């Protein structure tokens, strides 16, 4: 019933959600393909995450002169979630062009390919969760009531990723240079986003971060996991950005969906 | 019942290559392909279909004929809902199955069974429907234990057998084909032809793009001829 209503809605995003079987299957197939014939399979992600965090943690806690008990949990949460977000942004640039074979053959909603990519990265993220849980428990970070908001924070971030994926995917299908621009931009954004360094190091200049959308999503996610006080600000910003991108992506899909196949 | 109605359909392909500007100077008419032109915004484009109108009803077995680049494949994609008219209208009633690329969605590292599910799901079948068709696919392909092996271990012929078997599982109102599909060795070819004929018989509308007069005679009852994207002939045969 719900599915039928979604399919009738004529909004690409909702129709794609109703077609969940296809992107669910394709996402799992992507992961199976990536780790086929490997012994650890997707747990390579867990392992490589642990290795990077251990290495970064030891060095940067010295550089920032921070207690490792405090720094490592912060780094772990930030690093894992940043990887999730940035991989999605990078993969967005090829989300439409990479699906050329299917797009030119069957008329599926474009969201199928976006959701496939985001869902694949969510599954990969779930494989890194044990690392977060392990580190948070080991360093005895503790938790507060904010933890209950974590699913909401993750949902908000995922929705942001889906809408951004739509927009970047379509823009990159039309303008092939944009993908390259995004690639180099994401490296810069990593350095200007508090992932390995703490936002309070900016002291009086924290306002600089307000212009960084990725910062707000990292903040709400970290807020839920890190046993820190609740703060409205990043929540309001994240909700506002997600809604704006959502509307914009619906608009851009409506404008271009009849022409996307001609660009491939 | 009218299944497909095209009203004055024109389809232009924008050309975005950086060198496309130089096309301006060579707007010559050529023997193949659609007309190349420049629109009001200085954007070069290829006119792939040029003011085409026709209707296709139940029982029609349409042969699309014409030179390379006359618009046959574009028409198939238009009917599949992949392309949309730049000008004009198209309305399609019923669900469309496209047998243009059999190996769509096939993953060489996945097993035969996994590939059956992937391909069939992309074509819009539910897991329940797929499960019901599996014994039939097993029997038809004669692949036996190979269905549990990675697709890459198959010979080309075996890969085609599986792709063909899954693709022809689909029940649709409109079937699109690019040339007649022929797979496998001599014995299998006969079997495949039977299966394809059965599928065509049970499908209300068939549209097939072809260069083979023999095929047109054998399976079609109507011929639509295109040239440079224009409809030049439409008659029953």
HADDOCK unambig.tbl for C-alpha pairs under 7 A between the chains (distance, minus, plus):
assign (segid A and resid 22 and name CA) (segid B and resid 121 and name CA) 6.03 0.50 0.50
assign (segid A and resid 22 and name CA) (segid B and resid 122 and name CA) 6.18 0.50 0.50
assign (segid A and resid 33 and name CA) (segid B and resid 109 and name CA) 6.71 0.50 0.50
assign (segid A and resid 102 and name CA) (segid B and resid 104 and name CA) 6.77 0.50 0.50
assign (segid A and resid 103 and name CA) (segid B and resid 82 and name CA) 6.90 0.50 0.50
assign (segid A and resid 104 and name CA) (segid B and resid 82 and name CA) 5.90 0.50 0.50
assign (segid A and resid 105 and name CA) (segid B and resid 82 and name CA) 6.66 0.50 0.50
assign (segid A and resid 106 and name CA) (segid B and resid 80 and name CA) 6.50 0.50 0.50
assign (segid A and resid 106 and name CA) (segid B and resid 82 and name CA) 6.20 0.50 0.50
assign (segid A and resid 107 and name CA) (segid B and resid 80 and name CA) 6.70 0.50 0.50
assign (segid A and resid 107 and name CA) (segid B and resid 81 and name CA) 5.43 0.50 0.50
assign (segid A and resid 107 and name CA) (segid B and resid 82 and name CA) 5.15 0.50 0.50
assign (segid A and resid 258 and name CA) (segid B and resid 83 and name CA) 6.77 0.50 0.50
assign (segid A and resid 258 and name CA) (segid B and resid 84 and name CA) 5.57 0.50 0.50
assign (segid A and resid 261 and name CA) (segid B and resid 82 and name CA) 6.58 0.50 0.50
assign (segid A and resid 261 and name CA) (segid B and resid 83 and name CA) 6.31 0.50 0.50
assign (segid A and resid 262 and name CA) (segid B and resid 13 and name CA) 6.14 0.50 0.50
